[in-house]
Amino acid sequence: MVNKTALVFGSTGLVGNLLLKELLASDKYDSIKIFVRKPAEITHPKITEYIVNFQNVASFEDKIKGDDLFICLGTTIKKAGSIKIMEEIDCDLPVSITSAACKNGVKRLAVVSSIGANHSSSNYYLKIKGKMEEGIMKYYFENTAIVRPSMLLGERKEKRSGENAGKIFMKIFSPLLYGKMKKYRSIQARDVAKAMISLLSRDQVKTIYESDELQLIANRYKQ
């Protein structure tokens, strides 16, 4: 057994919630710290819950100590209300958390980005994710894994307009995507979570993982 401490941000979201379940089932972690805005209504001997103000990372940065940091934060323009607030949540917050973790000696980091992330993109969402990636990569960890999933499959607690239709479309056409297009195949959120844990369990140099690579890693995952 490897007695590690995991730090999880975004544990109430689609990927983050499934990631938390995988961490609880894993014998690699005996302690899991989750950072949330309000009580997550989940209790477990492994879990320590911190209710924090995400607009002031400095107020809880002393708690961001452990071995493996998992960041699964993200929102939508509808929920955020503006591109500016969305950028604060999807870019500025992950980078601030990463900075604190690096300062506190956290060893490994896995963060959820998006397929097509590019700081020069004309698409505001992909541009924000690209800027987040650049900010993350300024900090040194023994192991950094930036994961870029394609369309995520799984049941969200919140409904997103248009997403269900997109999921149906991708389930039908994903098998037809081959070669360079294979990374655009939809992927189960649980498989993204499994891949993130697996990536931080080994020594590696590579930083960015596309969706098709995540699928292969998840297929070989063992708790």
N, C-alpha and C positions, 0 to 999 in steps of 0.2 A: 504493500500500500504506500502511495505517495501522499504525504499530508500537506496539501497545498491550500492556500486561501485564494478564492476567486472573488473579484469585484465586478458587480454587474450594474450597468446603467441601461435603463430601458426594459426592465424585467416585466413590465405590464403590456408591452407591445407584442406583436405577432411572433417575431423571431426571438425576442428577449424572454418571453414567457416559456417558450419551448426550450430555449437554452437553459433556463433555470431548472426545468424539470430534468434535463439531461445531466446537469451538474449534480443535482440531488441524488440521481441514480448512480453516479460515477463513484468509484472507490478511490479516485485520484484526488478528490477534494474532501476535506473534513470541515471546512469552514467557507461560508459564502456570505459576503456582504452585499446587500442590495440597497441602492440609493433611489428613493422615490419621493414624489411630491406629496403624496398622501398615503395612509396605510394601505398596504397591498393585500391585506386580508389573507395572508398565507403564513402558516407557522410550521416550523420544522427545527429540530435540534441543530442542524447545520447553519441555519439562517440567522444573521444579525441584520435587522432593518434600520436604516437611517432615513428619517424624514427630513428632507433638506430643501433649501431655497436654491434652485438651479441658476437663478440670476446672480447669485453671489457664491461662486465656487470657493473663494478664499475662506468663507465661513465654515467650510467642512473639509478643506483640503487635507487636514491632519488625519482624517479618517480614511483617506484613499491610500491605504497601505496593505500590501499583500503580495501575491505572486503573479497572478494572471488577471489582466484587466479586459473585460468584455464590454464594448460600447455598442448598443443597439438602438440608439436614439434616432428619432425621425418624426416628422409631422407632415401635414398637407397644407396647401395654401388656404384651403377652406377653414381648417381648424386654427391655423396660425393667424389668419386675418390679413396678412400682408407678406410680401416677399422679404422685407426687412426682418420681421419677427421669425419667419421661417429660416432665414440664414442664421439668426442667433441660435436657434435650436439645433439645426442640422449641421452647422459649421463651427460657429464660435464656441458653443458649449462643449462638443467633443474635443476640440483643440485645448480648451482650458483644462478639462479633466485630464487629458493626456499630459499636459505640462506639469500638473500637480503630481500625477503618478510617477513621472520621470524623476521629479525632484525627490520623491519619497522612496525611490529604489525599487519600484515595481519592475519585474523582470520581463514580462511578456504582454503583448497587446494584440487583441483582435477587434476590429471595428467593421460595422456594416456600412458599406457605401452603396453604389448602384452601378449596374451595367451602363456603360456610356459616359461615366463621370469624366468631366473635362472642364478645367477652369476657363477655357476659351469658348465653351459651347454657347450658342445663342439661346439654348433652352435654360431657363433660370434654375430649374431643379438640378439638371446635370452640371451646371456651372457651380452651384453651391456645393454639391458633392465633390466636385473636382478641387475646389478651394479647400474643402475639409481635408481631403487626402494630402494636399501639399502641406497644410499646417501640421498634420499628424507626422509626416515623414521628416520633419525638422528635428524630431526628438529621437534619441537612441534608446532602443531596447534590445535585449538579447534576441528577441524574436518579435517581429511585427507582421501581422497578417491583415491586409485590407481586402475584404471580400466584396465582390461585385455581383450579387445575384440578379438574375433576370426577373421576370414576373413571379412573385411569390404566391404559392398555393397554400391554403390553410384558412381556418376560420378566425377572423378578427373579432375582437370584442365590439369594435365600431364598424359600421358599414361605410364603405367608400363608393360613391356614385361612379358607375361605369366600370368598376373593377370586376364585378361578377361576370359581366359580358366578356370582358377581356380574358378572364380565366377560362371561360368556356371555349373561346376562340383558340387560346394557346394550347389547351388540352387536345384539341383536334389537330392543330397544325404543327405542334412541337416535334412529333416524330418525323416530320418531313424536312426538318432543318439539319443539314449535314455540313461537314467541313468547317469553314470559318463561321458559318451561321449557327453552328451547334450551340455556341454560348448564349444564344437568344432563346433557347428552350426554357420553358417555365420550370420552376424548381420548388419542391416542398420546403416550407419554412423550417420544418424540423431537420431537413437535410442540411440546410445552411447552418443551423445550430450545431449539428454533429460535426460538420466540417471545421467550424471555428474551434471547437474543443480539440479535435484531432490535430489541427495545425499548430496549436500551442503546446502539444505534447512531444514535439520533435524539434531537432535542431535544423535550421534552414536559413537561407539567405534571401530567398525570394520574398517579395512584399505583397504584390497584388495578385489576386486569384479571381479569374473569371468564373461565370456560373457553371460552365461545363466541367471545369476543374473541381469546383466544389462538389458537384454531383459524384464524380469519381472518388473523391476523398470520403464523402459520406457513405458511399457504398461499401467502403472498407473499414468503416468506423466500428470500434468495439469499446464498450464502456469500461 
